[in-house]
Amino acid sequence: MTVPPARQPLLDVAGLRVTYGGVVAVSDVDLQLAEGTIYGLIGPNGAGKTSMVDALTGYTRPAAGRIVFAGRDIGSLRPYRRARLGLARTFQSVELFDDLTVEENLLVASEHVTVASALRDLFLPHRPPDRTGVDWAISVCGLEDVASKYPSEISLGQRKLVGIGRALARQPRLVLLDEPAAGLDTDESLELGRRLRTLPEHGVTVFLIDHDMGLVLGVCDHLMVLDFGRQIAEGTPAEIRDYPRVIEAYLGGHHAGTGH
């Protein structure tokens, strides 16, 4: 019997190292993220989670390592080039345009500004925008009822979904979500989890970073745990939940009081 070849991971990271001066924020991390899954990254405060996301998306230049996305080495590409390849992200702070509606916030995020598009806008200023990605993101995030409202008129949970919707408006293959549940109450976190769980069904792979252990353990297929920039555990939520080094990192010793 012929064994089918293993599928190439959508994101393949080897030996990723991020340093700031003499401080090592991420130390030689390996990561393989399968397409169509939700992969979680957890760890105490200062573990290097955001530094890792910044390196993967091009906002920080790693000191060492290889980053391959969809079979292409993207380590030297700027953030906008990675975004055009289908790698999107959100940020911890939801910085929406307060003078634009939810729908308009997504329209702005969906625009691919190039020399060609700038020339078209110059000579065809009334050309209607392509709404395909925006309408899809509004539907996936359940924002239909607030699409015409301004950010100040909606709840924090809805604003968080707008932030995710902006990342989805370009219809990426992979979206990296940096602390999307920060500040949410239990009901809002549960609703966020329900929305995230549907993304692979829509062709979007998810890399989720969050302190909300209930959210991460409830929606992720696979998890990695960082502590002081080092990978200390990797596996399914069931495997991670009772892993001694994970319990120690969150509850014991030098990290007492910093975890969730």
Sequence and secondary structure as in RCSB ss.txt:
>XXXX:A:sequence
MTVPPARQPLLDVAGLRVTYGGVVAVSDVDLQLAEGTIYGLIGPNGAGKTSMVDALTGYTRPAAGRIVFAGRDIG
SLRPYRRARLGLARTFQSVELFDDLTVEENLLVASEHVTVASALRDLFLPHRPPDRTGVDWAISVCGLEDVASKY
PSEISLGQRKLVGIGRALARQPRLVLLDEPAAGLDTDESLELGRRLRTLPEHGVTVFLIDHDMGLVLGVCDHLMV
LDFGRQIAEGTPAEIRDYPRVIEAYLGGHHAGTGH
>XXXX:A:secstr
         SEEEEEEEEEETTEEEEEEEEEEE TT EEEEE STTSSHHHHHHHHHTSS  SEEEEEETTEE T
T  HHHHHHTTEEE  SS    TTS HHHHHHHHH    HHHHHHHHH TT     HHHHHHHHHHT GGGTTS 
GGGS HHHHHHHHHHHHHTT  SEEEEESTTTT  HHHHHHHHHHHHHGGGGT EEEEE S HHHHHHH SEEEE
EETTEEEEEE HHHHHT HHHHHHHHSGGGTTT  
